Amino acid sequence: MLRIYFSQLMLLLWKLSTVYIIPIIIISYVDLLNFYTDGFTFEQLDTGQNIHKLSVLAIYLIYLLCWSNCNKYMIAYLKKLEY
């Protein structure tokens, strides 16, 4: 019984990961650039050069591509956990 709820929760989190990955990407991108160039903040990402915005968008699109390739296998695996 508990495995069914766990499987459904994991399936929901898997589907929602396409949304909650956006802030994770942005925070990671800002932290990474702040590590290599001192003083890079979210404000600079938001109002700065478009190359940073395009980089974040490209990372997100790569994630979506990987997500869509893994989606059917992940759903089949999580459905198999229910039984």
C-alpha positions as YAML, in Angstrom:
chain: A
units: angstrom
residues:
- id: 1
  name: MET
  ca: [0.00, 0.00, 0.00]
- id: 2
  name: LEU
  ca: [2.78, 2.38, 0.91]
- id: 3
  name: ARG
  ca: [4.65, 1.53, -2.29]
- id: 4
  name: ILE
  ca: [1.67, 2.70, -4.35]
- id: 5
  name: TYR
  ca: [1.66, 6.11, -2.69]
- id: 6
  name: PHE
  ca: [5.42, 6.36, -2.95]
- id: 7
  name: SER
  ca: [5.29, 5.48, -6.64]
- id: 8
  name: GLN
  ca: [2.56, 8.04, -7.29]
- id: 9
  name: LEU
  ca: [4.52, 10.69, -5.40]
- id: 10
  name: MET
  ca: [7.66, 9.94, -7.37]
- id: 11
  name: LEU
  ca: [5.69, 10.08, -10.62]
- id: 12
  name: LEU
  ca: [4.27, 13.47, -9.66]
- id: 13
  name: LEU
  ca: [7.70, 14.78, -8.72]
- id: 14
  name: TRP
  ca: [9.13, 13.47, -11.98]
- id: 15
  name: LYS
  ca: [6.51, 15.33, -14.00]
- id: 16
  name: LEU
  ca: [6.87, 18.51, -11.93]
- id: 17
  name: SER
  ca: [10.64, 18.45, -12.33]
- id: 18
  name: THR
  ca: [10.21, 20.22, -15.66]
- id: 19
  name: VAL
  ca: [9.01, 23.24, -13.67]
- id: 20
  name: TYR
  ca: [11.04, 23.24, -10.47]
- id: 21
  name: ILE
  ca: [14.31, 22.73, -12.34]
- id: 22
  name: ILE
  ca: [14.18, 26.32, -13.63]
- id: 23
  name: PRO
  ca: [15.08, 28.02, -10.32]
- id: 24
  name: ILE
  ca: [17.68, 25.32, -9.66]
- id: 25
  name: ILE
  ca: [19.32, 26.04, -13.02]
- id: 26
  name: ILE
  ca: [19.27, 29.80, -12.43]
- id: 27
  name: ILE
  ca: [20.71, 29.55, -8.91]
- id: 28
  name: SER
  ca: [23.38, 27.11, -10.05]
- id: 29
  name: TYR
  ca: [24.31, 29.29, -13.04]
- id: 30
  name: VAL
  ca: [24.64, 32.40, -10.87]
- id: 31
  name: ASP
  ca: [26.69, 30.52, -8.24]
- id: 32
  name: LEU
  ca: [28.96, 29.03, -10.89]
- id: 33
  name: LEU
  ca: [29.63, 32.39, -12.53]
- id: 34
  name: ASN
  ca: [30.06, 34.02, -9.13]
- id: 35
  name: PHE
  ca: [32.73, 31.41, -8.35]
- id: 36
  name: TYR
  ca: [34.69, 32.18, -11.53]
- id: 37
  name: THR
  ca: [33.99, 35.93, -11.78]
- id: 38
  name: ASP
  ca: [33.67, 37.77, -8.49]
- id: 39
  name: GLY
  ca: [30.48, 39.73, -7.95]
- id: 40
  name: PHE
  ca: [28.12, 38.09, -10.44]
- id: 41
  name: THR
  ca: [24.57, 38.35, -9.10]
- id: 42
  name: PHE
  ca: [21.06, 37.53, -10.20]
- id: 43
  name: GLU
  ca: [20.51, 41.20, -11.05]
- id: 44
  name: GLN
  ca: [23.32, 41.01, -13.57]
- id: 45
  name: LEU
  ca: [21.74, 37.91, -15.05]
- id: 46
  name: ASP
  ca: [18.34, 39.58, -15.21]
- id: 47
  name: THR
  ca: [19.41, 42.95, -16.63]
- id: 48
  name: GLY
  ca: [22.72, 42.00, -18.21]
- id: 49
  name: GLN
  ca: [23.81, 40.53, -21.46]
- id: 50
  name: ASN
  ca: [21.54, 38.25, -23.41]
- id: 51
  name: ILE
  ca: [24.23, 35.58, -23.62]
- id: 52
  name: HIS
  ca: [23.58, 34.71, -19.98]
- id: 53
  name: LYS
  ca: [19.85, 34.45, -20.55]
- id: 54
  name: LEU
  ca: [20.41, 32.31, -23.62]
- id: 55
  name: SER
  ca: [22.79, 30.08, -21.67]
- id: 56
  name: VAL
  ca: [20.17, 29.45, -18.99]
- id: 57
  name: LEU
  ca: [17.57, 28.78, -21.69]
- id: 58
  name: ALA
  ca: [19.93, 26.37, -23.47]
- id: 59
  name: ILE
  ca: [20.60, 24.48, -20.23]
- id: 60
  name: TYR
  ca: [16.85, 24.21, -19.63]
- id: 61
  name: LEU
  ca: [16.20, 22.98, -23.17]
- id: 62
  name: ILE
  ca: [18.94, 20.36, -22.79]
- id: 63
  name: TYR
  ca: [17.26, 19.23, -19.57]
- id: 64
  name: LEU
  ca: [13.90, 18.99, -21.36]
- id: 65
  name: LEU
  ca: [15.48, 16.96, -24.13]
- id: 66
  name: CYS
  ca: [16.99, 14.54, -21.61]
- id: 67
  name: TRP
  ca: [13.72, 14.46, -19.68]
- id: 68
  name: SER
  ca: [11.68, 13.60, -22.76]
- id: 69
  name: ASN
  ca: [14.11, 10.83, -23.72]
- id: 70
  name: CYS
  ca: [13.92, 9.29, -20.24]
- id: 71
  name: ASN
  ca: [10.21, 9.92, -19.66]
- id: 72
  name: LYS
  ca: [8.69, 6.71, -20.99]
- id: 73
  name: TYR
  ca: [11.28, 4.55, -19.23]
- id: 74
  name: MET
  ca: [10.83, 6.40, -15.96]
- id: 75
  name: ILE
  ca: [7.03, 6.17, -16.09]
- id: 76
  name: ALA
  ca: [7.21, 2.45, -16.88]
- id: 77
  name: TYR
  ca: [9.61, 1.90, -13.98]
- id: 78
  name: LEU
  ca: [7.48, 3.86, -11.53]
- id: 79
  name: LYS
  ca: [4.32, 2.07, -12.65]
- id: 80
  name: LYS
  ca: [6.13, -1.25, -12.13]
- id: 81
  name: LEU
  ca: [6.91, -0.24, -8.55]
- id: 82
  name: GLU
  ca: [3.20, -0.12, -7.77]
- id: 83
  name: TYR
  ca: [2.84, -3.87, -8.22]
...
